[in-house]
């Protein structure tokens, strides 16, 4: 039997995935829907059988559940719980009901957690209990952006000390990937974006070279290959653009270069990859939630943040009241924010 938890959302970040939902870019979303998947809050009440949290405790809702029972959860090599939306719909609760209504009509959930609602309900496999002293307007980023980018470098790409890296896209996820590359000991980190306003912070977080593809007459993958004496060891794509994914693979070193896909491409798109690149030793992989097993890992990430092993402050450009949500989306469209956090 699935047990449910009601929480009061205190803070929620805005992610490009939420924009994809609003624009109808994902085929498996039912409408009307309440988006939002990068939040933090306080337990309001618990259902029968819930033992993982108590009312009043601080928590982070998880867009990737960890049931702890399925074959994926029991396999140390994957974090893709079989309860995730990749395998079954999360537009309703597991009991196939909605907890949201408007004027008598049911409203669908998003990834079970719908953090753009001040109060929301989720199953107990999609929640992580965190430190009582954690600032919710910062640690909400562990619900998606930071965990995804940082983990892409640490867990999925497995960046090595002394290696060279290229990170494509310098939004909140890409900047977190830069932080992950630096934490892993990379000696040179190329940060690529068409918005030069992102470069100062990227360098502050560990990038050694910042490149705008529009500044060059040749493809950016050729520029990076030349600057890195044949290609980088690791490339991480954090945009969701299949042409950029192709470029990321092409800028890696023949023989051992690894390209890690983080960005989510629109439905129906594919990457035009030459099999010869793979035959010649290049590798391509992808990550979901940075490879972290969510229930196990998110509390530890929050503890590391509280121990000042890394900072999230630079990633949050704006903190706004929730009724300014449209302004927050505009900042994202205009490239003016790395992450905007909304507080209720």
C-alpha positions in Angstrom: 0.0 0.0 0.0 1.3 3.5 -0.9 1.3 6.0 1.9 0.9 9.8 1.3 2.3 13.0 2.8 1.0 16.5 2.6 3.5 19.3 2.7 3.5 23.1 2.7 5.9 24.3 0.0 8.0 27.2 1.3 10.2 27.8 -1.7 10.4 26.5 -5.3 12.8 27.1 -8.1 11.9 27.5 -11.7 13.4 25.1 -14.2 13.3 25.0 -18.0 11.4 21.7 -17.7 8.5 23.6 -16.2 8.5 25.8 -19.3 8.4 22.7 -21.5 5.3 21.6 -19.5 3.6 25.0 -20.0 4.3 24.9 -23.7 3.0 21.3 -24.2 6.3 20.0 -25.3 6.0 16.7 -23.5 3.5 14.1 -24.8 2.9 12.3 -21.6 1.5 15.3 -19.5 -2.2 15.6 -18.9 -3.8 19.0 -18.6 -4.8 21.1 -16.7 -1.7 20.6 -14.6 0.2 22.2 -11.7 3.9 22.2 -12.7 6.9 22.7 -10.4 9.4 20.1 -9.3 12.3 21.9 -7.5 10.9 22.7 -4.1 11.4 22.5 -0.4 8.9 22.7 2.4 7.5 21.5 5.8 5.5 18.4 6.4 1.9 19.4 7.1 0.3 16.0 7.7 1.0 12.3 7.1 -1.1 9.4 6.0 -1.5 6.0 7.6 1.7 4.0 7.6 4.1 6.8 7.0 7.3 6.4 9.0 9.9 8.4 7.1 8.8 11.9 8.2 6.8 13.6 10.9 4.7 16.8 10.8 6.8 19.9 11.2 9.9 18.4 9.6 11.7 20.0 6.7 11.7 18.0 3.5 12.5 18.2 -0.2 10.0 16.6 -2.7 11.6 14.3 -5.2 10.9 14.5 -8.9 12.7 11.1 -9.1 11.3 8.7 -6.4 13.2 5.9 -4.7 10.8 3.2 -3.7 13.6 1.0 -2.4 11.9 -2.2 -3.6 12.0 -2.4 -7.4 14.8 -4.0 -9.4 16.3 -0.5 -10.2 16.4 0.6 -6.6 18.1 -2.6 -5.6 20.7 -2.2 -8.4 23.6 0.0 -7.3 24.3 1.0 -11.0 21.1 3.0 -11.6 18.8 5.5 -9.9 15.9 5.1 -12.3 13.3 3.8 -9.9 10.5 1.9 -11.8 8.0 4.2 -10.1 9.3 7.2 -12.1 7.5 8.9 -14.9 9.8 7.1 -17.4 7.9 3.9 -16.6 4.4 5.0 -15.5 2.4 8.1 -15.4 2.8 10.6 -12.5 -0.1 12.8 -13.6 -2.2 11.3 -10.8 -1.3 9.9 -7.4 -0.4 6.2 -7.4 -4.0 5.5 -6.3 -5.1 7.2 -9.6 -6.7 10.1 -7.9 -5.9 13.9 -7.9 -5.5 15.9 -4.7 -6.1 19.2 -6.7 -9.4 20.6 -7.8 -10.5 24.0 -9.2 -14.2 24.9 -9.5 -15.1 21.2 -9.1 -12.7 20.0 -11.8 -9.7 17.8 -11.1 -6.3 19.3 -11.8 -3.4 16.9 -12.7 -0.2 16.5 -10.7 3.3 16.9 -12.2 5.9 14.3 -11.4 3.7 13.6 -8.3 5.0 16.7 -6.5 3.6 19.9 -8.2 5.7 22.4 -6.2 3.9 25.4 -7.8 1.2 24.9 -5.2 1.5 26.1 -1.6 0.2 22.8 -0.4 0.8 19.5 -2.2 0.6 15.8 -1.7 3.1 13.1 -2.7 3.8 9.4 -2.0 6.3 8.6 0.7 8.8 7.3 -1.9 9.1 10.9 -3.3 10.2 12.8 -0.3 13.5 13.3 1.6 13.8 14.4 5.2 16.5 17.1 5.6 18.4 19.1 8.2 16.2 21.2 10.5 18.4 24.2 10.0 18.6 24.1 6.2 17.5 27.3 4.5 14.6 26.2 2.3 15.0 29.1 -0.2 18.5 27.7 -1.0 18.3 23.9 -0.6 15.2 23.7 -2.9 17.8 23.6 -5.7 18.7 20.0 -4.6 15.2 19.1 -5.9 16.5 19.3 -9.5 19.0 21.8 -10.8 22.1 21.5 -8.6 21.8 17.8 -8.0 21.4 17.2 -11.7 24.4 19.3 -12.9 26.8 18.5 -10.1 26.0 14.8 -10.2 26.4 14.7 -14.0 30.0 15.5 -13.5 30.7 13.5 -10.3 28.5 10.4 -10.8 27.8 10.0 -14.5 30.7 11.5 -16.4 33.0 10.5 -13.5 35.3 13.5 -14.2 38.9 12.7 -13.1 41.6 14.8 -11.5 43.7 16.7 -14.1 41.2 16.1 -16.9 39.8 18.7 -19.4 36.1 19.3 -19.5 33.6 21.3 -21.6 30.2 22.3 -20.2 27.6 23.4 -22.8 25.0 25.8 -21.4 25.4 28.0 -18.3 22.0 28.0 -16.7 21.6 26.7 -13.2 22.3 23.1 -14.2 25.3 23.9 -16.4 26.9 26.1 -13.7 26.3 23.2 -11.2 28.1 21.0 -13.7 31.0 23.4 -13.7 31.1 23.2 -9.9 31.1 19.4 -10.2 34.0 19.4 -12.7 36.0 21.6 -10.4 35.2 19.5 -7.3 36.4 16.4 -9.2 39.8 18.1 -9.9 39.5 19.0 -13.6 42.5 21.1 -14.6 40.8 22.9 -17.5 37.1 23.6 -17.8 35.6 25.2 -21.0 32.2 26.9 -20.3 30.2 27.5 -23.5 27.1 29.7 -23.8 25.8 32.4 -26.3 25.1 34.7 -23.3 28.4 36.3 -22.3 26.7 37.7 -19.2 27.1 34.1 -17.8 30.8 34.1 -18.0 31.8 36.0 -14.9 30.0 33.7 -12.6 31.2 30.6 -14.5 34.8 31.6 -13.9 34.0 32.3 -10.3 32.7 28.8 -10.0 35.7 27.2 -11.7 35.6 27.6 -15.4 39.0 28.4 -16.9 37.9 29.3 -20.5 34.5 30.8 -21.5 33.5 30.6 -25.1 30.6 32.2 -27.1 30.0 30.1 -30.3 28.9 33.3 -32.0 32.4 34.8 -31.7 33.9 32.2 -34.0 33.7 31.5 -37.7 34.1 27.8 -37.3 32.0 25.3 -35.3 32.5 25.5 -31.6 33.5 21.8 -31.4 36.4 22.6 -33.8 37.5 25.5 -31.7 37.5 23.4 -28.5 39.3 20.6 -30.2 42.1 22.9 -31.3 42.3 24.7 -27.9 42.5 21.4 -26.0 45.1 19.7 -28.2 42.8 17.1 -29.8 39.7 17.2 -27.7 38.5 17.3 -24.1 38.3 14.2 -21.8 34.7 15.0 -20.8 31.9 17.1 -22.3 28.6 17.8 -20.6 25.6 19.1 -22.5 23.1 21.0 -20.3 20.8 22.6 -22.8 18.6 19.9 -24.4 19.5 20.9 -28.0 20.4 17.9 -30.2 22.7 20.0 -32.4 24.7 21.0 -29.3 24.7 17.3 -28.1 26.3 16.4 -31.4 28.9 19.2 -31.0 29.6 18.1 -27.4 30.4 14.5 -28.6 32.5 15.8 -31.5 34.7 18.0 -29.2 35.8 15.0 -27.1 39.1 13.2 -27.5 39.3 10.2 -29.9 40.0 7.0 -28.0 38.5 7.9 -24.6 36.4 11.1 -24.6 33.1 10.9 -22.9 30.0 13.0 -23.6 27.3 13.2 -21.0 23.8 14.4 -21.9 21.9 16.3 -19.2 19.5 18.5 -21.2 16.2 17.1 -22.1 15.5 17.3 -25.9 11.9 17.9 -27.1 9.9 14.8 -27.8 10.7 13.1 -31.1 14.1 14.6 -31.6 17.3 12.4 -32.0 21.0 13.0 -32.0 22.8 12.6 -35.4 25.8 10.6 -34.2 28.3 9.0 -36.6 28.9 5.4 -35.5 32.6 5.8 -36.5 33.1 8.2 -33.5 32.0 5.4 -31.2 34.1 2.8 -33.0 37.1 5.2 -32.5 36.6 5.1 -28.7 34.4 8.0 -27.9 31.5 7.3 -25.5 28.2 8.9 -25.0 25.9 8.5 -21.9 23.2 10.5 -20.2 22.0 11.2 -16.7 18.8 11.6 -14.8 18.9 13.6 -11.6 22.7 13.4 -11.7 22.7 9.7 -11.0 21.8 10.2 -7.4 19.5 7.7 -5.6 17.2 10.4 -4.4 16.0 9.4 -1.0 19.5 8.3 0.1 21.5 11.1 -1.5 19.5 14.3 -1.1 19.8 14.5 2.7 23.6 13.9 2.4 23.9 16.7 -0.2 22.0 19.1 2.1 24.4 18.1 4.9 27.4 18.8 2.7 25.9 22.2 1.9 25.4 22.9 5.6 29.0 21.9 6.2 30.0 24.5 3.6 31.5 21.9 1.2 30.0 23.9 -1.6 27.7 27.0 -1.9 24.4 27.5 -3.7 24.2 31.2 -3.1 25.7 32.2 -6.4 23.2 30.1 -8.4 20.2 32.0 -7.1 19.9 35.2 -9.1 16.5 36.3 -7.7 14.3 35.4 -4.8 10.7 36.6 -5.4 7.3 36.2 -3.8 5.3 33.5 -5.6 2.9 36.0 -7.1 5.8 37.2 -9.3 6.0 33.8 -11.0 5.4 35.3 -14.5 8.3 37.7 -13.9 10.5 34.8 -13.0 9.7 33.0 -16.2 10.5 36.2 -18.2 13.9 36.4 -16.5 14.6 32.8 -17.6 13.4 33.5 -21.2 15.6 36.7 -21.3 18.7 34.9 -19.9 18.8 37.2 -16.9 18.7 34.5 -14.2 20.6 31.4 -13.3 17.8 30.3 -11.0 14.9 32.3 -9.6 13.4 31.0 -6.4 9.8 31.8 -5.5 8.7 31.9 -1.8 5.2 31.5 -0.5 
